[in-house]
Amino acid sequence: MYGRVTFKAVVTSKTLVTDITGTKYIRIELAEERELPGPIIVAEDKEASNLVREIAPVVRQVLRTLPTPFGAGKVMTPRLTIWLTEDEWEALPDKPDIGDEVEVVVEGTRITVRKA
Protein backbone atom coordinates (compact mmCIF):
# COMPACT_ATOMS: atom_id res chain seq x y z
CA MET A 1 0.00 0.00 0.00
CA TYR A 2 1.21 3.48 -0.84
CA GLY A 3 1.13 6.46 1.48
CA ARG A 4 -0.10 9.92 0.58
CA VAL A 5 1.87 13.13 1.07
CA THR A 6 0.26 16.55 0.57
CA PHE A 7 1.80 20.01 0.91
CA LYS A 8 1.12 23.56 -0.20
CA ALA A 9 3.72 25.34 -2.30
CA VAL A 10 4.21 28.63 -4.12
CA VAL A 11 5.50 29.04 -7.68
CA THR A 12 8.79 30.87 -7.09
CA SER A 13 10.35 30.74 -10.55
CA LYS A 14 9.33 30.19 -14.16
CA THR A 15 12.28 30.10 -16.57
CA LEU A 16 12.74 29.35 -20.27
CA VAL A 17 15.77 27.06 -20.72
CA THR A 18 17.31 25.76 -23.97
CA ASP A 19 19.28 22.51 -23.89
CA ILE A 20 22.30 21.69 -26.12
CA THR A 21 20.04 20.25 -28.85
CA GLY A 22 18.05 23.49 -29.07
CA THR A 23 14.94 22.10 -27.35
CA LYS A 24 13.24 24.72 -25.21
CA TYR A 25 11.90 23.83 -21.77
CA ILE A 26 9.93 25.77 -19.20
CA ARG A 27 11.30 25.14 -15.70
CA ILE A 28 8.78 25.75 -12.91
CA GLU A 29 10.12 25.80 -9.36
CA LEU A 30 7.85 25.28 -6.35
CA ALA A 31 8.80 26.11 -2.77
CA GLU A 32 7.08 25.67 0.57
CA GLU A 33 6.86 28.60 2.98
CA ARG A 34 7.80 27.53 6.51
CA GLU A 35 7.85 29.37 9.82
CA LEU A 36 11.26 29.91 11.36
CA PRO A 37 11.51 28.79 14.98
CA GLY A 38 11.94 31.53 17.54
CA PRO A 39 15.19 32.14 19.39
CA ILE A 40 16.26 29.52 21.91
CA ILE A 41 17.57 30.89 25.19
CA VAL A 42 19.00 28.54 27.81
CA ALA A 43 19.04 29.46 31.49
CA GLU A 44 21.11 27.57 34.04
CA ASP A 45 19.27 28.43 37.23
CA LYS A 46 15.77 29.43 38.36
CA GLU A 47 16.58 33.14 38.70
CA ALA A 48 17.99 33.31 35.16
CA SER A 49 15.02 31.30 33.93
CA ASN A 50 12.60 33.92 35.29
CA LEU A 51 14.60 36.68 33.61
CA VAL A 52 14.55 34.81 30.30
CA ARG A 53 10.74 34.47 30.48
CA GLU A 54 10.48 38.24 30.83
CA ILE A 55 12.87 39.21 28.02
CA ALA A 56 12.02 36.47 25.47
CA PRO A 57 8.97 38.34 24.03
CA VAL A 58 11.10 41.49 23.63
CA VAL A 59 13.82 39.52 21.80
CA ARG A 60 11.20 37.95 19.47
CA GLN A 61 9.74 41.38 18.68
CA VAL A 62 13.17 42.87 17.93
CA LEU A 63 13.98 39.96 15.57
CA ARG A 64 10.69 40.53 13.70
CA THR A 65 11.60 44.17 13.05
CA LEU A 66 14.95 43.29 11.46
CA PRO A 67 15.15 43.19 7.64
CA THR A 68 14.93 39.79 5.94
CA PRO A 69 16.15 37.11 6.35
CA PHE A 70 16.39 37.77 10.12
CA GLY A 71 13.01 39.36 10.70
CA ALA A 72 10.88 37.56 8.14
CA GLY A 73 9.90 34.74 10.44
CA LYS A 74 9.46 32.57 7.34
CA VAL A 75 11.76 30.76 4.95
CA MET A 76 11.14 29.36 1.46
CA THR A 77 12.17 25.72 1.15
CA PRO A 78 12.56 24.33 -2.41
CA ARG A 79 10.26 21.32 -2.85
CA LEU A 80 9.66 20.49 -6.52
CA THR A 81 10.96 21.45 -9.98
CA ILE A 82 8.90 20.66 -13.08
CA TRP A 83 10.39 20.64 -16.59
CA LEU A 84 7.94 20.99 -19.51
CA THR A 85 8.60 21.21 -23.24
CA GLU A 86 7.08 24.17 -25.07
CA ASP A 87 4.33 21.89 -26.45
CA GLU A 88 3.52 20.54 -22.98
CA TRP A 89 3.44 24.10 -21.63
CA GLU A 90 1.08 25.22 -24.39
CA ALA A 91 -1.20 22.23 -23.69
CA LEU A 92 -1.80 23.37 -20.09
CA PRO A 93 -5.27 24.95 -19.80
CA ASP A 94 -4.39 26.94 -16.66
CA LYS A 95 -0.73 27.96 -16.70
CA PRO A 96 0.84 28.63 -13.28
CA ASP A 97 2.43 32.01 -12.67
CA ILE A 98 4.96 33.23 -10.12
CA GLY A 99 3.28 33.71 -6.76
CA ASP A 100 0.47 31.20 -7.41
CA GLU A 101 -0.23 28.82 -4.55
CA VAL A 102 -0.55 25.16 -5.50
CA GLU A 103 -1.24 21.90 -3.72
CA VAL A 104 1.14 19.01 -4.41
CA VAL A 105 -0.12 15.49 -3.76
CA VAL A 106 2.24 12.51 -3.94
CA GLU A 107 0.36 9.23 -3.87
CA GLY A 108 2.30 6.07 -4.65
CA THR A 109 4.10 6.76 -7.92
CA ARG A 110 1.74 9.59 -8.97
CA ILE A 111 2.36 13.30 -8.40
CA THR A 112 -0.52 15.76 -8.83
CA VAL A 113 -0.10 19.55 -8.83
CA ARG A 114 -3.21 21.76 -8.78
CA LYS A 115 -3.98 25.34 -7.91
CA ALA A 116 -4.93 25.72 -4.28
N, C-alpha and C positions, 0 to 999 in steps of 0.2 A: 504494500500500500504506500502511496506517495503522500507526503505532507503538503501543506499549502502555506506559502509565505506571501504576505501582502504588506506593501509600504507605499506611502505617498512620496512623491518626488516632484521637483521643479525642473523644467527645461532650462538649463543654464547656458547652453551653447548650441548653435546650429551653424555648421561650417561646410562650405563646398570644398572638396578635396579631389585632386586628380592623381591617379596612380601612374606608374611608369608606362603603362600601355595606352594612356590617354583616356581611360574610363573615368567618368566623373561620379563621385559619391557624395551624398549628404550625410554628414556625421552629426548625430543628435546626442548630446550629453545630458544625462539626468542626474540630479543630486538630491540628497535628502537633507532637510534642514533640521538640525538637532540643537537642543539646549546645551549650553556649556554648564558644567557643574560650578557651583559657587566656590569661593575660596575655602580652603581647609586650614583651620587654625588649631594647633594642639597646645593644650595647657597641661602643666605637670602637677599642679596642686589645686585644691578647691578654690583658693582665693583667686588664682589666675584664671580658673575656669569661669568664675563669676564675672570677672573683668571682660573675658572674651565674649560672653553672652551679651554684654552691654555694647561692645564696640563692633561686633560682627555685622549688624544691620547697616552701620555707618560705612564700613569697609565695602559691603556689597553695593551700596548706593554710589560711592565714589567710583568703583569699577564700572558701573553702568554709564557714568557720565564721560568716561574716557573714550577717545575715538576708536573706531574698529581697528584691529580685531579684539582689543581688550574689553571694550565696553559693549560690544554687540550682544553678548549673552547667547549668541547662536553661531553655529558653524555649519558650513555646507560640506557634506560628505559625498564624494562621487559614488554613485551606485550602479549606473548602467550606461553603456554607450551603444547606440544603434547605428549601423551603417546601411544606407539604402542607395541603390543606383538611382539615376535620374528618372528612369521609367517607373521604378517602385515608388519614388517620391511623388511623381505626378499621379499615380493611381490612388493615392490616399485621398479620401473624400474630405477629411478634416485635418489639415496639416497643423502640427504643433508649432508654436512660436515660443520664443524666449520669454520666460516668466510664467508660462502655462503650468498649472498644477495637474499632475497625472497620478493615476493609481497603477502600480505595477503588481501583478499577481503571478507568482511562480507556483505552478501546480504540476508535480511530476516533471515531465520533460517539456512542458508547455509554458511559455511566458506570454502574458497578455498585458498590453499597455493601453489604458483608456483615460480620457480626460476625466478629472475628478469632478 
